[in-house]
Amino acid sequence: MMSTAEQLVALSQWIDQAPANAARDREAALWGRVAKVAEESGEAIAALIAATGQNPRKPAVPGLDPVVEELLDVAITALGAVEHITGHRGDALDLLAAKVDRVVTRAGLA
């Protein structure tokens, strides 16, 4: 079985190799990968709106599980974009861990 890091690389390469993406120039592909993170963020917000009943035209959707699922989609999409940017080195999770460590240190929690 592949590790999570290997799975992220495989997903990122799969996205890059899709016919529509493979035909794009490098900058367009980069913009597409980073913009997809924003799209997924919008879906997380939409799920939160649904969960909290903020849209009076639609019934509230009980529970926050859909919000969690969308937030995880944001994370996967962002980590895949990191893999794209770094040439699929397989270290997006290591980079994330290092970033979390820096933030924890800045917060005075280390």
Jmol script that loads the backbone (N, CA, C; Angstrom):
load data "model"
ATOM      1  N   MET A   1       0.839  -1.187   0.000  1.00  0.00           N
ATOM      2  CA  MET A   1       0.000   0.000   0.000  1.00  0.00           C
ATOM      3  C   MET A   1       0.882   1.248   0.000  1.00  0.00           C
ATOM      4  N   MET A   2       0.447   2.268  -0.735  1.00  0.00           N
ATOM      5  CA  MET A   2       1.208   3.512  -0.813  1.00  0.00           C
ATOM      6  C   MET A   2       1.041   4.316   0.474  1.00  0.00           C
ATOM      7  N   SER A   3       2.099   5.015   0.830  1.00  0.00           N
ATOM      8  CA  SER A   3       2.021   5.943   1.959  1.00  0.00           C
ATOM      9  C   SER A   3       1.184   7.151   1.545  1.00  0.00           C
ATOM     10  N   THR A   4       0.790   7.951   2.514  1.00  0.00           N
ATOM     11  CA  THR A   4       0.021   9.160   2.210  1.00  0.00           C
ATOM     12  C   THR A   4       0.823  10.087   1.308  1.00  0.00           C
ATOM     13  N   ALA A   5       2.112  10.216   1.565  1.00  0.00           N
ATOM     14  CA  ALA A   5       2.960  11.069   0.722  1.00  0.00           C
ATOM     15  C   ALA A   5       2.978  10.558  -0.713  1.00  0.00           C
ATOM     16  N   GLU A   6       3.096   9.262  -0.874  1.00  0.00           N
ATOM     17  CA  GLU A   6       3.094   8.671  -2.216  1.00  0.00           C
ATOM     18  C   GLU A   6       1.739   8.853  -2.898  1.00  0.00           C
ATOM     19  N   GLN A   7       0.678   8.750  -2.127  1.00  0.00           N
ATOM     20  CA  GLN A   7      -0.658   8.956  -2.680  1.00  0.00           C
ATOM     21  C   GLN A   7      -0.838  10.394  -3.166  1.00  0.00           C
ATOM     22  N   LEU A   8      -0.327  11.351  -2.396  1.00  0.00           N
ATOM     23  CA  LEU A   8      -0.414  12.755  -2.810  1.00  0.00           C
ATOM     24  C   LEU A   8       0.343  12.984  -4.112  1.00  0.00           C
ATOM     25  N   VAL A   9       1.524  12.387  -4.224  1.00  0.00           N
ATOM     26  CA  VAL A   9       2.301  12.508  -5.461  1.00  0.00           C
ATOM     27  C   VAL A   9       1.526  11.907  -6.625  1.00  0.00           C
ATOM     28  N   ALA A  10       0.977  10.712  -6.417  1.00  0.00           N
ATOM     29  CA  ALA A  10       0.234  10.043  -7.487  1.00  0.00           C
ATOM     30  C   ALA A  10      -0.969  10.870  -7.930  1.00  0.00           C
ATOM     31  N   LEU A  11      -1.710  11.423  -6.966  1.00  0.00           N
ATOM     32  CA  LEU A  11      -2.856  12.264  -7.312  1.00  0.00           C
ATOM     33  C   LEU A  11      -2.418  13.514  -8.074  1.00  0.00           C
ATOM     34  N   SER A  12      -1.354  14.150  -7.611  1.00  0.00           N
ATOM     35  CA  SER A  12      -0.877  15.364  -8.252  1.00  0.00           C
ATOM     36  C   SER A  12      -0.397  15.081  -9.679  1.00  0.00           C
ATOM     37  N   GLN A  13       0.328  14.004  -9.856  1.00  0.00           N
ATOM     38  CA  GLN A  13       0.783  13.636 -11.198  1.00  0.00           C
ATOM     39  C   GLN A  13      -0.404  13.291 -12.101  1.00  0.00           C
ATOM     40  N   TRP A  14      -1.388  12.602 -11.557  1.00  0.00           N
ATOM     41  CA  TRP A  14      -2.586  12.253 -12.316  1.00  0.00           C
ATOM     42  C   TRP A  14      -3.294  13.512 -12.822  1.00  0.00           C
ATOM     43  N   ILE A  15      -3.394  14.510 -11.943  1.00  0.00           N
ATOM     44  CA  ILE A  15      -4.018  15.778 -12.340  1.00  0.00           C
ATOM     45  C   ILE A  15      -3.183  16.451 -13.425  1.00  0.00           C
ATOM     46  N   ASP A  16      -1.877  16.499 -13.233  1.00  0.00           N
ATOM     47  CA  ASP A  16      -1.004  17.143 -14.221  1.00  0.00           C
ATOM     48  C   ASP A  16      -1.037  16.442 -15.571  1.00  0.00           C
ATOM     49  N   GLN A  17      -1.228  15.134 -15.558  1.00  0.00           N
ATOM     50  CA  GLN A  17      -1.182  14.356 -16.797  1.00  0.00           C
ATOM     51  C   GLN A  17      -2.530  14.260 -17.506  1.00  0.00           C
ATOM     52  N   ALA A  18      -3.591  14.744 -16.882  1.00  0.00           N
ATOM     53  CA  ALA A  18      -4.899  14.749 -17.544  1.00  0.00           C
ATOM     54  C   ALA A  18      -4.781  15.539 -18.843  1.00  0.00           C
ATOM     55  N   PRO A  19      -5.420  15.082 -19.918  1.00  0.00           N
ATOM     56  CA  PRO A  19      -5.236  15.734 -21.222  1.00  0.00           C
ATOM     57  C   PRO A  19      -5.420  17.254 -21.206  1.00  0.00           C
ATOM     58  N   ALA A  20      -6.454  17.739 -20.535  1.00  0.00           N
ATOM     59  CA  ALA A  20      -6.691  19.188 -20.514  1.00  0.00           C
ATOM     60  C   ALA A  20      -5.565  19.924 -19.793  1.00  0.00           C
ATOM     61  N   ASN A  21      -5.007  19.318 -18.756  1.00  0.00           N
ATOM     62  CA  ASN A  21      -3.937  19.966 -17.998  1.00  0.00           C
ATOM     63  C   ASN A  21      -2.587  19.810 -18.687  1.00  0.00           C
ATOM     64  N   ALA A  22      -2.334  18.659 -19.267  1.00  0.00           N
ATOM     65  CA  ALA A  22      -1.048  18.414 -19.925  1.00  0.00           C
ATOM     66  C   ALA A  22      -0.827  19.363 -21.091  1.00  0.00           C
ATOM     67  N   ALA A  23      -1.914  19.832 -21.704  1.00  0.00           N
ATOM     68  CA  ALA A  23      -1.808  20.731 -22.850  1.00  0.00           C
ATOM     69  C   ALA A  23      -1.554  22.179 -22.441  1.00  0.00           C
ATOM     70  N   ARG A  24      -1.691  22.484 -21.173  1.00  0.00           N
ATOM     71  CA  ARG A  24      -1.508  23.868 -20.703  1.00  0.00           C
ATOM     72  C   ARG A  24      -0.022  24.200 -20.573  1.00  0.00           C
ATOM     73  N   ASP A  25       0.281  25.496 -20.738  1.00  0.00           N
ATOM     74  CA  ASP A  25       1.665  25.895 -20.461  1.00  0.00           C
ATOM     75  C   ASP A  25       1.876  25.892 -18.951  1.00  0.00           C
ATOM     76  N   ARG A  26       3.123  25.977 -18.535  1.00  0.00           N
ATOM     77  CA  ARG A  26       3.472  25.820 -17.116  1.00  0.00           C
ATOM     78  C   ARG A  26       2.775  26.824 -16.215  1.00  0.00           C
ATOM     79  N   GLU A  27       2.727  28.075 -16.648  1.00  0.00           N
ATOM     80  CA  GLU A  27       2.113  29.094 -15.801  1.00  0.00           C
ATOM     81  C   GLU A  27       0.608  28.874 -15.675  1.00  0.00           C
ATOM     82  N   ALA A  28      -0.047  28.506 -16.757  1.00  0.00           N
ATOM     83  CA  ALA A  28      -1.486  28.241 -16.698  1.00  0.00           C
ATOM     84  C   ALA A  28      -1.764  27.052 -15.787  1.00  0.00           C
ATOM     85  N   ALA A  29      -0.920  26.036 -15.859  1.00  0.00           N
ATOM     86  CA  ALA A  29      -1.101  24.872 -14.994  1.00  0.00           C
ATOM     87  C   ALA A  29      -0.928  25.270 -13.529  1.00  0.00           C
ATOM     88  N   LEU A  30       0.063  26.096 -13.250  1.00  0.00           N
ATOM     89  CA  LEU A  30       0.285  26.568 -11.879  1.00  0.00           C
ATOM     90  C   LEU A  30      -0.918  27.356 -11.383  1.00  0.00           C
ATOM     91  N   TRP A  31      -1.400  28.290 -12.190  1.00  0.00           N
ATOM     92  CA  TRP A  31      -2.572  29.068 -11.808  1.00  0.00           C
ATOM     93  C   TRP A  31      -3.777  28.165 -11.570  1.00  0.00           C
ATOM     94  N   GLY A  32      -3.943  27.163 -12.417  1.00  0.00           N
ATOM     95  CA  GLY A  32      -5.058  26.244 -12.252  1.00  0.00           C
ATOM     96  C   GLY A  32      -4.999  25.485 -10.947  1.00  0.00           C
ATOM     97  N   ARG A  33      -3.793  25.027 -10.592  1.00  0.00           N
ATOM     98  CA  ARG A  33      -3.645  24.245  -9.362  1.00  0.00           C
ATOM     99  C   ARG A  33      -3.899  25.102  -8.124  1.00  0.00           C
ATOM    100  N   VAL A  34      -3.382  26.319  -8.104  1.00  0.00           N
ATOM    101  CA  VAL A  34      -3.563  27.191  -6.933  1.00  0.00           C
ATOM    102  C   VAL A  34      -5.002  27.710  -6.868  1.00  0.00           C
ATOM    103  N   ALA A  35      -5.584  28.047  -8.008  1.00  0.00           N
ATOM    104  CA  ALA A  35      -6.974  28.527  -8.025  1.00  0.00           C
ATOM    105  C   ALA A  35      -7.935  27.441  -7.551  1.00  0.00           C
ATOM    106  N   LYS A  36      -7.617  26.189  -7.807  1.00  0.00           N
ATOM    107  CA  LYS A  36      -8.470  25.080  -7.374  1.00  0.00           C
ATOM    108  C   LYS A  36      -8.586  25.052  -5.852  1.00  0.00           C
ATOM    109  N   VAL A  37      -7.549  25.486  -5.147  1.00  0.00           N
ATOM    110  CA  VAL A  37      -7.604  25.556  -3.686  1.00  0.00           C
ATOM    111  C   VAL A  37      -8.696  26.547  -3.270  1.00  0.00           C
ATOM    112  N   ALA A  38      -8.767  27.675  -3.951  1.00  0.00           N
ATOM    113  CA  ALA A  38      -9.794  28.671  -3.635  1.00  0.00           C
ATOM    114  C   ALA A  38     -11.183  28.131  -3.937  1.00  0.00           C
ATOM    115  N   GLU A  39     -11.320  27.389  -5.029  1.00  0.00           N
ATOM    116  CA  GLU A  39     -12.617  26.797  -5.352  1.00  0.00           C
ATOM    117  C   GLU A  39     -13.060  25.842  -4.250  1.00  0.00           C
ATOM    118  N   GLU A  40     -12.142  25.006  -3.794  1.00  0.00           N
ATOM    119  CA  GLU A  40     -12.469  24.061  -2.727  1.00  0.00           C
ATOM    120  C   GLU A  40     -12.815  24.802  -1.433  1.00  0.00           C
ATOM    121  N   SER A  41     -12.135  25.909  -1.174  1.00  0.00           N
ATOM    122  CA  SER A  41     -12.465  26.730   0.005  1.00  0.00           C
ATOM    123  C   SER A  41     -13.888  27.247  -0.084  1.00  0.00           C
ATOM    124  N   GLY A  42     -14.292  27.649  -1.267  1.00  0.00           N
ATOM    125  CA  GLY A  42     -15.661  28.102  -1.466  1.00  0.00           C
ATOM    126  C   GLY A  42     -16.674  27.003  -1.172  1.00  0.00           C
ATOM    127  N   GLU A  43     -16.327  25.766  -1.530  1.00  0.00           N
ATOM    128  CA  GLU A  43     -17.220  24.648  -1.239  1.00  0.00           C
ATOM    129  C   GLU A  43     -17.313  24.401   0.266  1.00  0.00           C
ATOM    130  N   ALA A  44     -16.224  24.618   0.991  1.00  0.00           N
ATOM    131  CA  ALA A  44     -16.259  24.486   2.450  1.00  0.00           C
ATOM    132  C   ALA A  44     -17.166  25.557   3.055  1.00  0.00           C
ATOM    133  N   ILE A  45     -17.093  26.755   2.528  1.00  0.00           N
ATOM    134  CA  ILE A  45     -17.947  27.836   3.003  1.00  0.00           C
ATOM    135  C   ILE A  45     -19.410  27.530   2.696  1.00  0.00           C
ATOM    136  N   ALA A  46     -19.678  27.023   1.503  1.00  0.00           N
ATOM    137  CA  ALA A  46     -21.052  26.657   1.137  1.00  0.00           C
ATOM    138  C   ALA A  46     -21.586  25.576   2.076  1.00  0.00           C
ATOM    139  N   ALA A  47     -20.751  24.622   2.424  1.00  0.00           N
ATOM    140  CA  ALA A  47     -21.175  23.567   3.355  1.00  0.00           C
ATOM    141  C   ALA A  47     -21.474  24.145   4.737  1.00  0.00           C
ATOM    142  N   LEU A  48     -20.668  25.106   5.170  1.00  0.00           N
ATOM    143  CA  LEU A  48     -20.911  25.743   6.462  1.00  0.00           C
ATOM    144  C   LEU A  48     -22.207  26.552   6.433  1.00  0.00           C
ATOM    145  N   ILE A  49     -22.456  27.250   5.344  1.00  0.00           N
ATOM    146  CA  ILE A  49     -23.711  27.999   5.194  1.00  0.00           C
ATOM    147  C   ILE A  49     -24.891  27.044   5.293  1.00  0.00           C
ATOM    148  N   ALA A  50     -24.775  25.898   4.634  1.00  0.00           N
ATOM    149  CA  ALA A  50     -25.851  24.909   4.679  1.00  0.00           C
ATOM    150  C   ALA A  50     -26.024  24.345   6.092  1.00  0.00           C
ATOM    151  N   ALA A  51     -24.907  24.079   6.750  1.00  0.00           N
ATOM    152  CA  ALA A  51     -24.970  23.480   8.088  1.00  0.00           C
ATOM    153  C   ALA A  51     -25.543  24.432   9.128  1.00  0.00           C
ATOM    154  N   THR A  52     -25.332  25.719   8.937  1.00  0.00           N
ATOM    155  CA  THR A  52     -25.801  26.695   9.919  1.00  0.00           C
ATOM    156  C   THR A  52     -27.116  27.353   9.519  1.00  0.00           C
ATOM    157  N   GLY A  53     -27.658  26.951   8.372  1.00  0.00           N
ATOM    158  CA  GLY A  53     -28.948  27.488   7.942  1.00  0.00           C
ATOM    159  C   GLY A  53     -28.916  28.953   7.562  1.00  0.00           C
ATOM    160  N   GLN A  54     -27.789  29.432   7.073  1.00  0.00           N
ATOM    161  CA  GLN A  54     -27.646  30.845   6.745  1.00  0.00           C
ATOM    162  C   GLN A  54     -28.340  31.246   5.444  1.00  0.00           C
ATOM    163  N   ASN A  55     -28.758  30.268   4.645  1.00  0.00           N
ATOM    164  CA  ASN A  55     -29.471  30.582   3.417  1.00  0.00           C
ATOM    165  C   ASN A  55     -30.950  30.277   3.642  1.00  0.00           C
ATOM    166  N   PRO A  56     -31.776  31.323   3.789  1.00  0.00           N
ATOM    167  CA  PRO A  56     -33.189  31.090   4.099  1.00  0.00           C
ATOM    168  C   PRO A  56     -33.957  30.407   2.968  1.00  0.00           C
ATOM    169  N   ARG A  57     -33.400  30.374   1.774  1.00  0.00           N
ATOM    170  CA  ARG A  57     -34.075  29.718   0.657  1.00  0.00           C
ATOM    171  C   ARG A  57     -33.902  28.204   0.686  1.00  0.00           C
ATOM    172  N   LYS A  58     -32.968  27.718   1.490  1.00  0.00           N
ATOM    173  CA  LYS A  58     -32.677  26.289   1.524  1.00  0.00           C
ATOM    174  C   LYS A  58     -32.746  25.779   2.956  1.00  0.00           C
ATOM    175  N   PRO A  59     -33.190  24.542   3.129  1.00  0.00           N
ATOM    176  CA  PRO A  59     -33.212  23.987   4.487  1.00  0.00           C
ATOM    177  C   PRO A  59     -31.789  23.744   4.998  1.00  0.00           C
ATOM    178  N   ALA A  60     -31.616  23.875   6.294  1.00  0.00           N
ATOM    179  CA  ALA A  60     -30.317  23.608   6.906  1.00  0.00           C
ATOM    180  C   ALA A  60     -29.998  22.119   6.781  1.00  0.00           C
ATOM    181  N   VAL A  61     -28.750  21.831   6.594  1.00  0.00           N
ATOM    182  CA  VAL A  61     -28.272  20.448   6.549  1.00  0.00           C
ATOM    183  C   VAL A  61     -27.672  20.160   7.918  1.00  0.00           C
ATOM    184  N   PRO A  62     -28.224  19.205   8.665  1.00  0.00           N
ATOM    185  CA  PRO A  62     -27.739  18.984  10.034  1.00  0.00           C
ATOM    186  C   PRO A  62     -26.313  18.425  10.062  1.00  0.00           C
ATOM    187  N   GLY A  63     -25.562  18.876  11.043  1.00  0.00           N
ATOM    188  CA  GLY A  63     -24.224  18.341  11.277  1.00  0.00           C
ATOM    189  C   GLY A  63     -23.141  19.062  10.496  1.00  0.00           C
ATOM    190  N   LEU A  64     -21.938  18.895  10.997  1.00  0.00           N
ATOM    191  CA  LEU A  64     -20.780  19.546  10.385  1.00  0.00           C
ATOM    192  C   LEU A  64     -19.900  18.588   9.590  1.00  0.00           C
ATOM    193  N   ASP A  65     -20.315  17.335   9.456  1.00  0.00           N
ATOM    194  CA  ASP A  65     -19.512  16.368   8.692  1.00  0.00           C
ATOM    195  C   ASP A  65     -19.242  16.834   7.262  1.00  0.00           C
ATOM    196  N   PRO A  66     -20.230  17.412   6.557  1.00  0.00           N
ATOM    197  CA  PRO A  66     -19.929  17.898   5.210  1.00  0.00           C
ATOM    198  C   PRO A  66     -18.889  19.017   5.201  1.00  0.00           C
ATOM    199  N   VAL A  67     -18.886  19.831   6.233  1.00  0.00           N
ATOM    200  CA  VAL A  67     -17.888  20.906   6.334  1.00  0.00           C
ATOM    201  C   VAL A  67     -16.495  20.295   6.494  1.00  0.00           C
ATOM    202  N   VAL A  68     -16.389  19.300   7.365  1.00  0.00           N
ATOM    203  CA  VAL A  68     -15.108  18.622   7.571  1.00  0.00           C
ATOM    204  C   VAL A  68     -14.628  18.000   6.264  1.00  0.00           C
ATOM    205  N   GLU A  69     -15.526  17.333   5.550  1.00  0.00           N
ATOM    206  CA  GLU A  69     -15.141  16.711   4.270  1.00  0.00           C
ATOM    207  C   GLU A  69     -14.624  17.752   3.286  1.00  0.00           C
ATOM    208  N   GLU A  70     -15.298  18.889   3.204  1.00  0.00           N
ATOM    209  CA  GLU A  70     -14.854  19.943   2.287  1.00  0.00           C
ATOM    210  C   GLU A  70     -13.520  20.542   2.727  1.00  0.00           C
ATOM    211  N   LEU A  71     -13.325  20.704   4.033  1.00  0.00           N
ATOM    212  CA  LEU A  71     -12.040  21.211   4.523  1.00  0.00           C
ATOM    213  C   LEU A  71     -10.912  20.232   4.193  1.00  0.00           C
ATOM    214  N   LEU A  72     -11.204  18.956   4.285  1.00  0.00           N
ATOM    215  CA  LEU A  72     -10.194  17.959   3.906  1.00  0.00           C
ATOM    216  C   LEU A  72      -9.900  18.020   2.411  1.00  0.00           C
ATOM    217  N   ASP A  73     -10.924  18.297   1.599  1.00  0.00           N
ATOM    218  CA  ASP A  73     -10.686  18.501   0.163  1.00  0.00           C
ATOM    219  C   ASP A  73      -9.761  19.697  -0.062  1.00  0.00           C
ATOM    220  N   VAL A  74      -9.957  20.768   0.726  1.00  0.00           N
ATOM    221  CA  VAL A  74      -9.066  21.937   0.633  1.00  0.00           C
ATOM    222  C   VAL A  74      -7.629  21.513   0.928  1.00  0.00           C
ATOM    223  N   ALA A  75      -7.446  20.747   2.002  1.00  0.00           N
ATOM    224  CA  ALA A  75      -6.105  20.327   2.403  1.00  0.00           C
ATOM    225  C   ALA A  75      -5.455  19.459   1.330  1.00  0.00           C
ATOM    226  N   ILE A  76      -6.197  18.501   0.802  1.00  0.00           N
ATOM    227  CA  ILE A  76      -5.647  17.624  -0.235  1.00  0.00           C
ATOM    228  C   ILE A  76      -5.284  18.434  -1.478  1.00  0.00           C
ATOM    229  N   THR A  77      -6.155  19.350  -1.853  1.00  0.00           N
ATOM    230  CA  THR A  77      -5.901  20.168  -3.029  1.00  0.00           C
ATOM    231  C   THR A  77      -4.678  21.051  -2.831  1.00  0.00           C
ATOM    232  N   ALA A  78      -4.546  21.638  -1.646  1.00  0.00           N
ATOM    233  CA  ALA A  78      -3.383  22.481  -1.355  1.00  0.00           C
ATOM    234  C   ALA A  78      -2.097  21.661  -1.350  1.00  0.00           C
ATOM    235  N   LEU A  79      -2.134  20.495  -0.722  1.00  0.00           N
ATOM    236  CA  LEU A  79      -0.932  19.650  -0.688  1.00  0.00           C
ATOM    237  C   LEU A  79      -0.576  19.156  -2.087  1.00  0.00           C
ATOM    238  N   GLY A  80      -1.577  18.883  -2.901  1.00  0.00           N
ATOM    239  CA  GLY A  80      -1.318  18.503  -4.289  1.00  0.00           C
ATOM    240  C   GLY A  80      -0.682  19.642  -5.066  1.00  0.00           C
ATOM    241  N   ALA A  81      -1.133  20.863  -4.816  1.00  0.00           N
ATOM    242  CA  ALA A  81      -0.523  22.019  -5.467  1.00  0.00           C
ATOM    243  C   ALA A  81       0.926  22.183  -5.035  1.00  0.00           C
ATOM    244  N   VAL A  82       1.209  21.910  -3.758  1.00  0.00           N
ATOM    245  CA  VAL A  82       2.596  21.947  -3.278  1.00  0.00           C
ATOM    246  C   VAL A  82       3.433  20.915  -4.030  1.00  0.00           C
ATOM    247  N   GLU A  83       2.899  19.710  -4.188  1.00  0.00           N
ATOM    248  CA  GLU A  83       3.624  18.679  -4.936  1.00  0.00           C
ATOM    249  C   GLU A  83       3.875  19.128  -6.370  1.00  0.00           C
ATOM    250  N   HIS A  84       2.877  19.743  -6.989  1.00  0.00           N
ATOM    251  CA  HIS A  84       3.039  20.256  -8.354  1.00  0.00           C
ATOM    252  C   HIS A  84       4.185  21.265  -8.411  1.00  0.00           C
ATOM    253  N   ILE A  85       4.156  22.216  -7.492  1.00  0.00           N
ATOM    254  CA  ILE A  85       5.152  23.291  -7.475  1.00  0.00           C
ATOM    255  C   ILE A  85       6.559  22.749  -7.227  1.00  0.00           C
ATOM    256  N   THR A  86       6.676  21.740  -6.364  1.00  0.00           N
ATOM    257  CA  THR A  86       7.996  21.222  -5.990  1.00  0.00           C
ATOM    258  C   THR A  86       8.454  20.083  -6.897  1.00  0.00           C
ATOM    259  N   GLY A  87       7.740  19.838  -7.973  1.00  0.00           N
ATOM    260  CA  GLY A  87       8.169  18.812  -8.913  1.00  0.00           C
ATOM    261  C   GLY A  87       7.895  17.395  -8.438  1.00  0.00           C
ATOM    262  N   HIS A  88       6.848  17.237  -7.634  1.00  0.00           N
ATOM    263  CA  HIS A  88       6.433  15.915  -7.155  1.00  0.00           C
ATOM    264  C   HIS A  88       7.553  15.193  -6.408  1.00  0.00           C
ATOM    265  N   ARG A  89       8.203  15.906  -5.514  1.00  0.00           N
ATOM    266  CA  ARG A  89       9.288  15.306  -4.727  1.00  0.00           C
ATOM    267  C   ARG A  89       8.771  14.368  -3.647  1.00  0.00           C
ATOM    268  N   GLY A  90       7.493  14.496  -3.304  1.00  0.00           N
ATOM    269  CA  GLY A  90       6.928  13.647  -2.269  1.00  0.00           C
ATOM    270  C   GLY A  90       7.131  14.160  -0.862  1.00  0.00           C
ATOM    271  N   ASP A  91       7.418  15.446  -0.736  1.00  0.00           N
ATOM    272  CA  ASP A  91       7.684  15.974   0.603  1.00  0.00           C
ATOM    273  C   ASP A  91       6.669  17.020   1.071  1.00  0.00           C
ATOM    274  N   ALA A  92       5.489  17.045   0.453  1.00  0.00           N
ATOM    275  CA  ALA A  92       4.481  18.033   0.863  1.00  0.00           C
ATOM    276  C   ALA A  92       4.102  17.868   2.331  1.00  0.00           C
ATOM    277  N   LEU A  93       3.969  16.629   2.798  1.00  0.00           N
ATOM    278  CA  LEU A  93       3.617  16.419   4.207  1.00  0.00           C
ATOM    279  C   LEU A  93       4.754  16.843   5.130  1.00  0.00           C
ATOM    280  N   ASP A  94       6.004  16.616   4.716  1.00  0.00           N
ATOM    281  CA  ASP A  94       7.137  17.080   5.507  1.00  0.00           C
ATOM    282  C   ASP A  94       7.174  18.602   5.556  1.00  0.00           C
ATOM    283  N   LEU A  95       6.886  19.241   4.423  1.00  0.00           N
ATOM    284  CA  LEU A  95       6.836  20.697   4.395  1.00  0.00           C
ATOM    285  C   LEU A  95       5.714  21.217   5.287  1.00  0.00           C
ATOM    286  N   LEU A  96       4.577  20.516   5.279  1.00  0.00           N
ATOM    287  CA  LEU A  96       3.468  20.891   6.162  1.00  0.00           C
ATOM    288  C   LEU A  96       3.876  20.755   7.626  1.00  0.00           C
ATOM    289  N   ALA A  97       4.519  19.658   7.976  1.00  0.00           N
ATOM    290  CA  ALA A  97       4.948  19.452   9.362  1.00  0.00           C
ATOM    291  C   ALA A  97       5.916  20.548   9.805  1.00  0.00           C
ATOM    292  N   ALA A  98       6.837  20.924   8.911  1.00  0.00           N
ATOM    293  CA  ALA A  98       7.786  21.989   9.240  1.00  0.00           C
ATOM    294  C   ALA A  98       7.061  23.323   9.419  1.00  0.00           C
ATOM    295  N   LYS A  99       6.064  23.570   8.582  1.00  0.00           N
ATOM    296  CA  LYS A  99       5.285  24.805   8.700  1.00  0.00           C
ATOM    297  C   LYS A  99       4.506  24.836  10.010  1.00  0.00           C
ATOM    298  N   VAL A 100       3.871  23.708  10.361  1.00  0.00           N
ATOM    299  CA  VAL A 100       3.144  23.633  11.632  1.00  0.00           C
ATOM    300  C   VAL A 100       4.098  23.905  12.786  1.00  0.00           C
ATOM    301  N   ASP A 101       5.296  23.344  12.730  1.00  0.00           N
ATOM    302  CA  ASP A 101       6.296  23.559  13.775  1.00  0.00           C
ATOM    303  C   ASP A 101       6.642  25.040  13.901  1.00  0.00           C
ATOM    304  N   ARG A 102       6.815  25.714  12.764  1.00  0.00           N
ATOM    305  CA  ARG A 102       7.139  27.154  12.795  1.00  0.00           C
ATOM    306  C   ARG A 102       5.987  27.952  13.396  1.00  0.00           C
ATOM    307  N   VAL A 103       4.770  27.608  13.038  1.00  0.00           N
ATOM    308  CA  VAL A 103       3.602  28.334  13.561  1.00  0.00           C
ATOM    309  C   VAL A 103       3.449  28.093  15.056  1.00  0.00           C
ATOM    310  N   VAL A 104       3.639  26.856  15.493  1.00  0.00           N
ATOM    311  CA  VAL A 104       3.560  26.526  16.917  1.00  0.00           C
ATOM    312  C   VAL A 104       4.622  27.303  17.690  1.00  0.00           C
ATOM    313  N   THR A 105       5.811  27.385  17.129  1.00  0.00           N
ATOM    314  CA  THR A 105       6.897  28.136  17.774  1.00  0.00           C
ATOM    315  C   THR A 105       6.527  29.623  17.850  1.00  0.00           C
ATOM    316  N   ARG A 106       6.028  30.179  16.745  1.00  0.00           N
ATOM    317  CA  ARG A 106       5.625  31.596  16.732  1.00  0.00           C
ATOM    318  C   ARG A 106       4.526  31.870  17.746  1.00  0.00           C
ATOM    319  N   ALA A 107       3.648  30.897  17.963  1.00  0.00           N
ATOM    320  CA  ALA A 107       2.546  31.049  18.913  1.00  0.00           C
ATOM    321  C   ALA A 107       3.002  30.872  20.350  1.00  0.00           C
ATOM    322  N   GLY A 108       4.271  30.494  20.526  1.00  0.00           N
ATOM    323  CA  GLY A 108       4.798  30.305  21.865  1.00  0.00           C
ATOM    324  C   GLY A 108       4.353  28.996  22.513  1.00  0.00           C
ATOM    325  N   LEU A 109       3.991  28.022  21.700  1.00  0.00           N
ATOM    326  CA  LEU A 109       3.511  26.753  22.224  1.00  0.00           C
ATOM    327  C   LEU A 109       4.552  25.647  22.181  1.00  0.00           C
ATOM    328  N   ALA A 110       5.718  25.953  21.653  1.00  0.00           N
ATOM    329  CA  ALA A 110       6.775  24.935  21.529  1.00  0.00           C
ATOM    330  C   ALA A 110       7.585  24.856  22.805  1.00  0.00           C
TER     331      ALA A 110
END
end "model"
wireframe off; spacefill off
backbone 0.3
color backbone group
